[in-house]
Amino acid sequence: MNSLFDLTGKTALVTGSTKGIGRSMAKGLAAAGAKVIVTGRKQPDCDAVASDLAAESGGDLIGMACHMGDWDQIDALVERAYAELGKLDVLINNAGINPAPVMLADCTSEYWDKVYDVNLKGPMRLAAKVAPRMGAAGGGSIINITTMGAYHGGPAVGVYTSCKAALHNLTKVMAAEWTGLGVRVNALAPGPFMSEMMKGADRVRPGFADAAGDATLMKRVADCDEVIGSILYLASDASSFVTGIDLKVAGGMSG
Ligand SMILES: NC(=O)c1ccc[n+]([C@@H]2O[C@H](COP(=O)([O-])OP(=O)(O)OC[C@H]3O[C@@H](n4cnc5c(N)ncnc54)[C@H](OP(=O)(O)O)[C@@H]3O)[C@@H](O)[C@H]2O)c1
């Protein structure tokens, strides 16, 4: 049964994999046999994490910097990925930002654009550039990382949660448009994970992490590595008949 999750011979690109849950995803995919591209904004950071994860996982990883708010960089990333790896079987749109909360009455055009550019417009562009090439090579799996907050509205987090809700919708659009190419597209909605983002939110709003943990049935915040099993499921043939869903990995948090 292990072969269902085996990624030997596959290639994977994980955006935002220098830290947090993306780093764990890259590690897990590499341990399962995939050659993995680690991305973040700075090339030296990508190289360092790729090297660290190769040592931790025994796998094969390479760093390629890309700012997900910049379409020119996204297009260049795709060209570089195909030039150096020849194909992409798995794409995970994980990079995301959740800046200090603002009430809608205080939201500036710059704040809105920054959050939407990185969390929604960039992932759409990257997936749209990769899917046809994935299809031409026989298919693949695209996973968009959203949030449990996408199912709710709450004060001061609406810019972040609304773009993630839109990403849920775009996931279904992508699945509908690309099933004929053999490309499956699913979303993974994380609950609270103890990443850099979570630590940052807890610094801005002390007690945030504990409250987020308390909002789960399991009454805790997850370790980043607890995302690995679910991401391997969506990335591999274990989910060969699954497309257009959003998988909640959230300790029973309601959504
Ligand atoms: N942690 C949670 O509890 C939680 C809950 C729900 C949803 N999520 C979602 O899960 C994803 C990962 O979150 P995380 O908590 O692991 O975050 P994190 O610890 O802050 O890590 C974010 C990653 O994204 C990269 N990144 C940030 N801005 C970028 C940009 N403009 N272009 C390219 N890469 C960028 C960072 O790399 P560099 O800094 O090296 O550029 C880093 O690798 C996000 O989409 C987030 O919305 C997380």
The ligand as an SDF file (V2000), in Angstrom:
LIG
                    3D

 48 52  0  0  0  0  0  0  0  0999 V2000
    0.1750   28.5140   10.3190 N   0  0  0  0  0  0  0  0  0  0  0  0
   -1.1350   28.4840   10.3690 C   0  0  0  0  0  0  0  0  0  0  0  0
   -1.7020   28.3140   11.4470 O   0  0  0  0  0  0  0  0  0  0  0  0
   -1.9460   28.6430    9.1220 C   0  0  0  0  0  0  0  0  0  0  0  0
   -3.3250   28.5540    9.2670 C   0  0  0  0  0  0  0  0  0  0  0  0
   -4.1120   28.6850    8.1400 C   0  0  0  0  0  0  0  0  0  0  0  0
   -3.5370   28.8830    6.9070 C   0  0  0  0  0  0  0  0  0  0  0  0
   -2.1900   28.9610    6.7860 N   0  0  0  0  0  0  0  0  0  0  0  0
   -1.6360   29.1790    5.4390 C   0  0  0  0  0  0  0  0  0  0  0  0
   -0.5640   28.2870    5.2190 O   0  0  0  0  0  0  0  0  0  0  0  0
    0.3920   28.8860    4.3580 C   0  0  0  0  0  0  0  0  0  0  0  0
    1.7540   28.8470    5.0110 C   0  0  0  0  0  0  0  0  0  0  0  0
    1.6670   29.5500    6.2310 O   0  0  0  0  0  0  0  0  0  0  0  0
    2.7590   29.4430    7.3790 P   0  0  0  0  0  0  0  0  0  0  0  0
    1.9960   29.6160    8.6290 O   0  0  0  0  0  0  0  0  0  0  0  0
    3.6110   28.2600    7.1890 O   0  0  0  0  0  0  0  0  0  0  0  0
    3.5610   30.7850    7.0800 O   0  0  0  0  0  0  0  0  0  0  0  0
    5.0510   31.2470    7.4360 P   0  0  0  0  0  0  0  0  0  0  0  0
    5.6030   30.4500    8.5500 O   0  0  0  0  0  0  0  0  0  0  0  0
    4.9500   32.7360    7.5720 O   0  0  0  0  0  0  0  0  0  0  0  0
    5.8410   30.9120    6.1030 O   0  0  0  0  0  0  0  0  0  0  0  0
    5.4700   31.5790    4.9230 C   0  0  0  0  0  0  0  0  0  0  0  0
    6.2910   31.1140    3.7580 C   0  0  0  0  0  0  0  0  0  0  0  0
    5.8870   31.8770    2.6080 O   0  0  0  0  0  0  0  0  0  0  0  0
    7.0060   32.5660    2.0770 C   0  0  0  0  0  0  0  0  0  0  0  0
    6.5860   33.8720    1.5850 N   0  0  0  0  0  0  0  0  0  0  0  0
    6.1020   34.9130    2.2910 C   0  0  0  0  0  0  0  0  0  0  0  0
    5.8150   35.9390    1.4700 N   0  0  0  0  0  0  0  0  0  0  0  0
    6.1390   35.5250    0.2240 C   0  0  0  0  0  0  0  0  0  0  0  0
    6.0700   36.1350   -1.0550 C   0  0  0  0  0  0  0  0  0  0  0  0
    5.6210   37.3760   -1.2360 N   0  0  0  0  0  0  0  0  0  0  0  0
    6.4830   35.4170   -2.1360 N   0  0  0  0  0  0  0  0  0  0  0  0
    6.9500   34.1650   -1.9800 C   0  0  0  0  0  0  0  0  0  0  0  0
    7.0350   33.5360   -0.8030 N   0  0  0  0  0  0  0  0  0  0  0  0
    6.6330   34.2160    0.2900 C   0  0  0  0  0  0  0  0  0  0  0  0
    8.0200   32.6440    3.2000 C   0  0  0  0  0  0  0  0  0  0  0  0
    9.3240   32.6510    2.6680 O   0  0  0  0  0  0  0  0  0  0  0  0
   10.3720   33.8640    2.7660 P   0  0  0  0  0  0  0  0  0  0  0  0
   10.0880   34.5980    4.0320 O   0  0  0  0  0  0  0  0  0  0  0  0
   11.6830   33.1520    2.7460 O   0  0  0  0  0  0  0  0  0  0  0  0
   10.1190   34.6790    1.5350 O   0  0  0  0  0  0  0  0  0  0  0  0
    7.7740   31.3410    3.9520 C   0  0  0  0  0  0  0  0  0  0  0  0
    8.4790   30.2830    3.3400 O   0  0  0  0  0  0  0  0  0  0  0  0
   -0.1130   30.2840    4.0600 C   0  0  0  0  0  0  0  0  0  0  0  0
   -0.7700   30.3110    2.8280 O   0  0  0  0  0  0  0  0  0  0  0  0
   -1.0870   30.5480    5.1870 C   0  0  0  0  0  0  0  0  0  0  0  0
   -2.0770   31.4730    4.8240 O   0  0  0  0  0  0  0  0  0  0  0  0
   -1.3820   28.8520    7.8620 C   0  0  0  0  0  0  0  0  0  0  0  0
  1  2  1  0
  2  3  2  0
  2  4  1  0
  4  5  1  0
  4 48  2  0
  5  6  2  0
  6  7  1  0
  7  8  2  0
  8  9  1  0
  8 48  1  0
  9 10  1  0
  9 46  1  0
 10 11  1  0
 11 12  1  0
 11 44  1  0
 12 13  1  0
 13 14  1  0
 14 15  2  0
 14 16  1  0
 14 17  1  0
 17 18  1  0
 18 19  2  0
 18 20  1  0
 18 21  1  0
 21 22  1  0
 22 23  1  0
 23 24  1  0
 23 42  1  0
 24 25  1  0
 25 26  1  0
 25 36  1  0
 26 27  1  0
 26 35  1  0
 27 28  2  0
 28 29  1  0
 29 30  1  0
 29 35  2  0
 30 31  1  0
 30 32  2  0
 32 33  1  0
 33 34  2  0
 34 35  1  0
 36 37  1  0
 36 42  1  0
 37 38  1  0
 38 39  2  0
 38 40  1  0
 38 41  1  0
 42 43  1  0
 44 45  1  0
 44 46  1  0
 46 47  1  0
M  CHG  2   8   1  16  -1
M  END
$$$$
